[in-house]
Amino acid sequence: MGYVKVDSVKDIATTTTSRAEVIKQAKTLKIQKLRDSVKDIATTTTSRAE
């Protein structure tokens, strides 16, 4: 029974770490999307000026 507890704890640890990694990836993706949108806005404004 003790081994089962250890396995469950390991599973919980892995799930929490994977969640944290997913959140980090989502944040980085959002930042990249924001940067891309900013770039698009910058290019459209420059093209309008030209």
mmCIF file of the N, C-alpha and C atoms, coordinates in Angstrom:
data_MODEL
# 
_entry.id   MODEL 
# 
loop_
_atom_site.group_PDB 
_atom_site.id 
_atom_site.type_symbol 
_atom_site.label_atom_id 
_atom_site.label_alt_id 
_atom_site.label_comp_id 
_atom_site.label_asym_id 
_atom_site.label_entity_id 
_atom_site.label_seq_id 
_atom_site.pdbx_PDB_ins_code 
_atom_site.Cartn_x 
_atom_site.Cartn_y 
_atom_site.Cartn_z 
_atom_site.occupancy 
_atom_site.B_iso_or_equiv 
_atom_site.pdbx_formal_charge 
_atom_site.auth_seq_id 
_atom_site.auth_comp_id 
_atom_site.auth_asym_id 
_atom_site.auth_atom_id 
_atom_site.pdbx_PDB_model_num 
ATOM 1   N N  . MET A 1 1  ? 0.829  -1.202 0.000   1.00 0.00 ? 1  MET A N  1 
ATOM 2   C CA . MET A 1 1  ? 0.000  0.000  0.000   1.00 0.00 ? 1  MET A CA 1 
ATOM 3   C C  . MET A 1 1  ? 0.873  1.265  0.000   1.00 0.00 ? 1  MET A C  1 
ATOM 4   N N  . GLY A 1 2  ? 2.006  1.203  0.686   1.00 0.00 ? 2  GLY A N  1 
ATOM 5   C CA . GLY A 1 2  ? 2.879  2.367  0.740   1.00 0.00 ? 2  GLY A CA 1 
ATOM 6   C C  . GLY A 1 2  ? 3.392  2.759  -0.635  1.00 0.00 ? 2  GLY A C  1 
ATOM 7   N N  . TYR A 1 3  ? 3.671  1.749  -1.475  1.00 0.00 ? 3  TYR A N  1 
ATOM 8   C CA . TYR A 1 3  ? 4.180  2.042  -2.818  1.00 0.00 ? 3  TYR A CA 1 
ATOM 9   C C  . TYR A 1 3  ? 3.130  2.767  -3.644  1.00 0.00 ? 3  TYR A C  1 
ATOM 10  N N  . VAL A 1 4  ? 1.861  2.386  -3.461  1.00 0.00 ? 4  VAL A N  1 
ATOM 11  C CA . VAL A 1 4  ? 0.783  3.034  -4.213  1.00 0.00 ? 4  VAL A CA 1 
ATOM 12  C C  . VAL A 1 4  ? 0.740  4.520  -3.863  1.00 0.00 ? 4  VAL A C  1 
ATOM 13  N N  . LYS A 1 5  ? 0.907  4.826  -2.589  1.00 0.00 ? 5  LYS A N  1 
ATOM 14  C CA . LYS A 1 5  ? 0.890  6.229  -2.169  1.00 0.00 ? 5  LYS A CA 1 
ATOM 15  C C  . LYS A 1 5  ? 2.015  6.997  -2.852  1.00 0.00 ? 5  LYS A C  1 
ATOM 16  N N  . VAL A 1 6  ? 3.190  6.402  -2.891  1.00 0.00 ? 6  VAL A N  1 
ATOM 17  C CA . VAL A 1 6  ? 4.333  7.064  -3.530  1.00 0.00 ? 6  VAL A CA 1 
ATOM 18  C C  . VAL A 1 6  ? 4.034  7.304  -5.007  1.00 0.00 ? 6  VAL A C  1 
ATOM 19  N N  . ASP A 1 7  ? 3.450  6.305  -5.674  1.00 0.00 ? 7  ASP A N  1 
ATOM 20  C CA . ASP A 1 7  ? 3.127  6.464  -7.094  1.00 0.00 ? 7  ASP A CA 1 
ATOM 21  C C  . ASP A 1 7  ? 2.128  7.599  -7.281  1.00 0.00 ? 7  ASP A C  1 
ATOM 22  N N  . SER A 1 8  ? 1.104  7.646  -6.422  1.00 0.00 ? 8  SER A N  1 
ATOM 23  C CA . SER A 1 8  ? 0.098  8.696  -6.561  1.00 0.00 ? 8  SER A CA 1 
ATOM 24  C C  . SER A 1 8  ? 0.735  10.069 -6.355  1.00 0.00 ? 8  SER A C  1 
ATOM 25  N N  . VAL A 1 9  ? 1.623  10.163 -5.390  1.00 0.00 ? 9  VAL A N  1 
ATOM 26  C CA . VAL A 1 9  ? 2.314  11.441 -5.151  1.00 0.00 ? 9  VAL A CA 1 
ATOM 27  C C  . VAL A 1 9  ? 3.129  11.820 -6.380  1.00 0.00 ? 9  VAL A C  1 
ATOM 28  N N  . LYS A 1 10 ? 3.821  10.847 -6.961  1.00 0.00 ? 10 LYS A N  1 
ATOM 29  C CA . LYS A 1 10 ? 4.604  11.116 -8.166  1.00 0.00 ? 10 LYS A CA 1 
ATOM 30  C C  . LYS A 1 10 ? 3.695  11.591 -9.287  1.00 0.00 ? 10 LYS A C  1 
ATOM 31  N N  . ASP A 1 11 ? 2.543  10.917 -9.442  1.00 0.00 ? 11 ASP A N  1 
ATOM 32  C CA . ASP A 1 11 ? 1.606  11.315 -10.493 1.00 0.00 ? 11 ASP A CA 1 
ATOM 33  C C  . ASP A 1 11 ? 1.134  12.748 -10.270 1.00 0.00 ? 11 ASP A C  1 
ATOM 34  N N  . ILE A 1 12 ? 0.822  13.073 -9.014  1.00 0.00 ? 12 ILE A N  1 
ATOM 35  C CA . ILE A 1 12 ? 0.365  14.435 -8.716  1.00 0.00 ? 12 ILE A CA 1 
ATOM 36  C C  . ILE A 1 12 ? 1.462  15.435 -9.064  1.00 0.00 ? 12 ILE A C  1 
ATOM 37  N N  . ALA A 1 13 ? 2.702  15.104 -8.696  1.00 0.00 ? 13 ALA A N  1 
ATOM 38  C CA . ALA A 1 13 ? 3.819  16.004 -8.981  1.00 0.00 ? 13 ALA A CA 1 
ATOM 39  C C  . ALA A 1 13 ? 3.977  16.199 -10.486 1.00 0.00 ? 13 ALA A C  1 
ATOM 40  N N  . THR A 1 14 ? 3.894  15.116 -11.248 1.00 0.00 ? 14 THR A N  1 
ATOM 41  C CA . THR A 1 14 ? 4.062  15.225 -12.697 1.00 0.00 ? 14 THR A CA 1 
ATOM 42  C C  . THR A 1 14 ? 2.920  16.024 -13.313 1.00 0.00 ? 14 THR A C  1 
ATOM 43  N N  . THR A 1 15 ? 1.700  15.808 -12.824 1.00 0.00 ? 15 THR A N  1 
ATOM 44  C CA . THR A 1 15 ? 0.565  16.541 -13.389 1.00 0.00 ? 15 THR A CA 1 
ATOM 45  C C  . THR A 1 15 ? 0.697  18.031 -13.095 1.00 0.00 ? 15 THR A C  1 
ATOM 46  N N  . THR A 1 16 ? 1.123  18.377 -11.875 1.00 0.00 ? 16 THR A N  1 
ATOM 47  C CA . THR A 1 16 ? 1.266  19.792 -11.541 1.00 0.00 ? 16 THR A CA 1 
ATOM 48  C C  . THR A 1 16 ? 2.366  20.433 -12.378 1.00 0.00 ? 16 THR A C  1 
ATOM 49  N N  . THR A 1 17 ? 3.486  19.721 -12.554 1.00 0.00 ? 17 THR A N  1 
ATOM 50  C CA . THR A 1 17 ? 4.579  20.281 -13.352 1.00 0.00 ? 17 THR A CA 1 
ATOM 51  C C  . THR A 1 17 ? 4.150  20.429 -14.805 1.00 0.00 ? 17 THR A C  1 
ATOM 52  N N  . SER A 1 18 ? 3.445  19.434 -15.325 1.00 0.00 ? 18 SER A N  1 
ATOM 53  C CA . SER A 1 18 ? 3.002  19.514 -16.716 1.00 0.00 ? 18 SER A CA 1 
ATOM 54  C C  . SER A 1 18 ? 2.022  20.674 -16.881 1.00 0.00 ? 18 SER A C  1 
ATOM 55  N N  . ARG A 1 19 ? 1.159  20.874 -15.895 1.00 0.00 ? 19 ARG A N  1 
ATOM 56  C CA . ARG A 1 19 ? 0.227  22.008 -15.962 1.00 0.00 ? 19 ARG A CA 1 
ATOM 57  C C  . ARG A 1 19 ? 0.990  23.319 -15.991 1.00 0.00 ? 19 ARG A C  1 
ATOM 58  N N  . ALA A 1 20 ? 1.989  23.436 -15.126 1.00 0.00 ? 20 ALA A N  1 
ATOM 59  C CA . ALA A 1 20 ? 2.795  24.656 -15.089 1.00 0.00 ? 20 ALA A CA 1 
ATOM 60  C C  . ALA A 1 20 ? 3.477  24.881 -16.431 1.00 0.00 ? 20 ALA A C  1 
ATOM 61  N N  . GLU A 1 21 ? 3.994  23.811 -17.031 1.00 0.00 ? 21 GLU A N  1 
ATOM 62  C CA . GLU A 1 21 ? 4.650  23.934 -18.332 1.00 0.00 ? 21 GLU A CA 1 
ATOM 63  C C  . GLU A 1 21 ? 3.649  24.361 -19.395 1.00 0.00 ? 21 GLU A C  1 
ATOM 64  N N  . VAL A 1 22 ? 2.458  23.794 -19.349 1.00 0.00 ? 22 VAL A N  1 
ATOM 65  C CA . VAL A 1 22 ? 1.427  24.164 -20.327 1.00 0.00 ? 22 VAL A CA 1 
ATOM 66  C C  . VAL A 1 22 ? 1.069  25.633 -20.172 1.00 0.00 ? 22 VAL A C  1 
ATOM 67  N N  . ILE A 1 23 ? 0.947  26.080 -18.923 1.00 0.00 ? 23 ILE A N  1 
ATOM 68  C CA . ILE A 1 23 ? 0.624  27.494 -18.676 1.00 0.00 ? 23 ILE A CA 1 
ATOM 69  C C  . ILE A 1 23 ? 1.742  28.378 -19.223 1.00 0.00 ? 23 ILE A C  1 
ATOM 70  N N  . LYS A 1 24 ? 2.996  27.973 -18.984 1.00 0.00 ? 24 LYS A N  1 
ATOM 71  C CA . LYS A 1 24 ? 4.130  28.751 -19.502 1.00 0.00 ? 24 LYS A CA 1 
ATOM 72  C C  . LYS A 1 24 ? 4.081  28.813 -21.023 1.00 0.00 ? 24 LYS A C  1 
ATOM 73  N N  . GLN A 1 25 ? 3.828  27.676 -21.656 1.00 0.00 ? 25 GLN A N  1 
ATOM 74  C CA . GLN A 1 25 ? 3.768  27.640 -23.118 1.00 0.00 ? 25 GLN A CA 1 
ATOM 75  C C  . GLN A 1 25 ? 2.640  28.534 -23.623 1.00 0.00 ? 25 GLN A C  1 
ATOM 76  N N  . ALA A 1 26 ? 1.498  28.487 -22.951 1.00 0.00 ? 26 ALA A N  1 
ATOM 77  C CA . ALA A 1 26 ? 0.368  29.314 -23.363 1.00 0.00 ? 26 ALA A CA 1 
ATOM 78  C C  . ALA A 1 26 ? 0.728  30.792 -23.243 1.00 0.00 ? 26 ALA A C  1 
ATOM 79  N N  . LYS A 1 27 ? 1.398  31.152 -22.161 1.00 0.00 ? 27 LYS A N  1 
ATOM 80  C CA . LYS A 1 27 ? 1.798  32.549 -21.976 1.00 0.00 ? 27 LYS A CA 1 
ATOM 81  C C  . LYS A 1 27 ? 2.753  32.978 -23.076 1.00 0.00 ? 27 LYS A C  1 
ATOM 82  N N  . THR A 1 28 ? 3.744  32.143 -23.383 1.00 0.00 ? 28 THR A N  1 
ATOM 83  C CA . THR A 1 28 ? 4.703  32.495 -24.425 1.00 0.00 ? 28 THR A CA 1 
ATOM 84  C C  . THR A 1 28 ? 4.001  32.606 -25.769 1.00 0.00 ? 28 THR A C  1 
ATOM 85  N N  . LEU A 1 29 ? 3.048  31.711 -26.029 1.00 0.00 ? 29 LEU A N  1 
ATOM 86  C CA . LEU A 1 29 ? 2.311  31.771 -27.291 1.00 0.00 ? 29 LEU A CA 1 
ATOM 87  C C  . LEU A 1 29 ? 1.521  33.068 -27.361 1.00 0.00 ? 29 LEU A C  1 
ATOM 88  N N  . LYS A 1 30 ? 0.883  33.452 -26.256 1.00 0.00 ? 30 LYS A N  1 
ATOM 89  C CA . LYS A 1 30 ? 0.122  34.703 -26.232 1.00 0.00 ? 30 LYS A CA 1 
ATOM 90  C C  . LYS A 1 30 ? 1.041  35.879 -26.505 1.00 0.00 ? 30 LYS A C  1 
ATOM 91  N N  . ILE A 1 31 ? 2.217  35.866 -25.878 1.00 0.00 ? 31 ILE A N  1 
ATOM 92  C CA . ILE A 1 31 ? 3.180  36.955 -26.081 1.00 0.00 ? 31 ILE A CA 1 
ATOM 93  C C  . ILE A 1 31 ? 3.598  37.005 -27.549 1.00 0.00 ? 31 ILE A C  1 
ATOM 94  N N  . GLN A 1 32 ? 3.871  35.842 -28.137 1.00 0.00 ? 32 GLN A N  1 
ATOM 95  C CA . GLN A 1 32 ? 4.264  35.810 -29.543 1.00 0.00 ? 32 GLN A CA 1 
ATOM 96  C C  . GLN A 1 32 ? 3.136  36.354 -30.409 1.00 0.00 ? 32 GLN A C  1 
ATOM 97  N N  . LYS A 1 33 ? 1.892  35.963 -30.123 1.00 0.00 ? 33 LYS A N  1 
ATOM 98  C CA . LYS A 1 33 ? 0.756  36.454 -30.906 1.00 0.00 ? 33 LYS A CA 1 
ATOM 99  C C  . LYS A 1 33 ? 0.637  37.961 -30.764 1.00 0.00 ? 33 LYS A C  1 
ATOM 100 N N  . LEU A 1 34 ? 0.813  38.470 -29.539 1.00 0.00 ? 34 LEU A N  1 
ATOM 101 C CA . LEU A 1 34 ? 0.741  39.909 -29.325 1.00 0.00 ? 34 LEU A CA 1 
ATOM 102 C C  . LEU A 1 34 ? 1.831  40.610 -30.131 1.00 0.00 ? 34 LEU A C  1 
ATOM 103 N N  . ARG A 1 35 ? 3.036  40.059 -30.111 1.00 0.00 ? 35 ARG A N  1 
ATOM 104 C CA . ARG A 1 35 ? 4.137  40.665 -30.875 1.00 0.00 ? 35 ARG A CA 1 
ATOM 105 C C  . ARG A 1 35 ? 3.820  40.655 -32.363 1.00 0.00 ? 35 ARG A C  1 
ATOM 106 N N  . ASP A 1 36 ? 3.275  39.540 -32.847 1.00 0.00 ? 36 ASP A N  1 
ATOM 107 C CA . ASP A 1 36 ? 2.930  39.461 -34.266 1.00 0.00 ? 36 ASP A CA 1 
ATOM 108 C C  . ASP A 1 36 ? 1.876  40.508 -34.611 1.00 0.00 ? 36 ASP A C  1 
ATOM 109 N N  . SER A 1 37 ? 0.861  40.653 -33.754 1.00 0.00 ? 37 SER A N  1 
ATOM 110 C CA . SER A 1 37 ? -0.187 41.629 -34.026 1.00 0.00 ? 37 SER A CA 1 
ATOM 111 C C  . SER A 1 37 ? 0.395  43.036 -34.008 1.00 0.00 ? 37 SER A C  1 
ATOM 112 N N  . VAL A 1 38 ? 1.291  43.304 -33.081 1.00 0.00 ? 38 VAL A N  1 
ATOM 113 C CA . VAL A 1 38 ? 1.938  44.621 -33.024 1.00 0.00 ? 38 VAL A CA 1 
ATOM 114 C C  . VAL A 1 38 ? 2.734  44.854 -34.300 1.00 0.00 ? 38 VAL A C  1 
ATOM 115 N N  . LYS A 1 39 ? 3.448  43.827 -34.765 1.00 0.00 ? 39 LYS A N  1 
ATOM 116 C CA . LYS A 1 39 ? 4.209  43.952 -36.007 1.00 0.00 ? 39 LYS A CA 1 
ATOM 117 C C  . LYS A 1 39 ? 3.270  44.253 -37.164 1.00 0.00 ? 39 LYS A C  1 
ATOM 118 N N  . ASP A 1 40 ? 2.135  43.536 -37.214 1.00 0.00 ? 40 ASP A N  1 
ATOM 119 C CA . ASP A 1 40 ? 1.172  43.768 -38.287 1.00 0.00 ? 40 ASP A CA 1 
ATOM 120 C C  . ASP A 1 40 ? 0.670  45.204 -38.242 1.00 0.00 ? 40 ASP A C  1 
ATOM 121 N N  . ILE A 1 41 ? 0.360  45.701 -37.055 1.00 0.00 ? 41 ILE A N  1 
ATOM 122 C CA . ILE A 1 41 ? -0.123 47.076 -36.922 1.00 0.00 ? 41 ILE A CA 1 
ATOM 123 C C  . ILE A 1 41 ? 0.961  48.046 -37.398 1.00 0.00 ? 41 ILE A C  1 
ATOM 124 N N  . ALA A 1 42 ? 2.202  47.787 -36.999 1.00 0.00 ? 42 ALA A N  1 
ATOM 125 C CA . ALA A 1 42 ? 3.301  48.671 -37.391 1.00 0.00 ? 42 ALA A CA 1 
ATOM 126 C C  . ALA A 1 42 ? 3.461  48.674 -38.903 1.00 0.00 ? 42 ALA A C  1 
ATOM 127 N N  . THR A 1 43 ? 3.394  47.525 -39.538 1.00 0.00 ? 43 THR A N  1 
ATOM 128 C CA . THR A 1 43 ? 3.566  47.457 -40.988 1.00 0.00 ? 43 THR A CA 1 
ATOM 129 C C  . THR A 1 43 ? 2.414  48.157 -41.691 1.00 0.00 ? 43 THR A C  1 
ATOM 130 N N  . THR A 1 44 ? 1.196  47.994 -41.207 1.00 0.00 ? 44 THR A N  1 
ATOM 131 C CA . THR A 1 44 ? 0.054  48.638 -41.859 1.00 0.00 ? 44 THR A CA 1 
ATOM 132 C C  . THR A 1 44 ? 0.160  50.153 -41.727 1.00 0.00 ? 44 THR A C  1 
ATOM 133 N N  . THR A 1 45 ? 0.570  50.649 -40.559 1.00 0.00 ? 45 THR A N  1 
ATOM 134 C CA . THR A 1 45 ? 0.680  52.092 -40.381 1.00 0.00 ? 45 THR A CA 1 
ATOM 135 C C  . THR A 1 45 ? 1.785  52.653 -41.269 1.00 0.00 ? 45 THR A C  1 
ATOM 136 N N  . THR A 1 46 ? 2.918  51.964 -41.381 1.00 0.00 ? 46 THR A N  1 
ATOM 137 C CA . THR A 1 46 ? 4.007  52.453 -42.221 1.00 0.00 ? 46 THR A CA 1 
ATOM 138 C C  . THR A 1 46 ? 3.584  52.444 -43.684 1.00 0.00 ? 46 THR A C  1 
ATOM 139 N N  . SER A 1 47 ? 2.894  51.399 -44.107 1.00 0.00 ? 47 SER A N  1 
ATOM 140 C CA . SER A 1 47 ? 2.462  51.331 -45.502 1.00 0.00 ? 47 SER A CA 1 
ATOM 141 C C  . SER A 1 47 ? 1.455  52.448 -45.782 1.00 0.00 ? 47 SER A C  1 
ATOM 142 N N  . ARG A 1 48 ? 0.610  52.759 -44.841 1.00 0.00 ? 48 ARG A N  1 
ATOM 143 C CA . ARG A 1 48 ? -0.350 53.854 -45.026 1.00 0.00 ? 48 ARG A CA 1 
ATOM 144 C C  . ARG A 1 48 ? 0.393  55.176 -45.178 1.00 0.00 ? 48 ARG A C  1 
ATOM 145 N N  . ALA A 1 49 ? 1.398  55.368 -44.320 1.00 0.00 ? 49 ALA A N  1 
ATOM 146 C CA . ALA A 1 49 ? 2.167  56.607 -44.383 1.00 0.00 ? 49 ALA A CA 1 
ATOM 147 C C  . ALA A 1 49 ? 2.857  56.725 -45.737 1.00 0.00 ? 49 ALA A C  1 
ATOM 148 N N  . GLU A 1 50 ? 3.379  55.605 -46.243 1.00 0.00 ? 50 GLU A N  1 
ATOM 149 C CA . GLU A 1 50 ? 4.054  55.632 -47.533 1.00 0.00 ? 50 GLU A CA 1 
ATOM 150 C C  . GLU A 1 50 ? 3.019  55.839 -48.633 1.00 0.00 ? 50 GLU A C  1 
# 
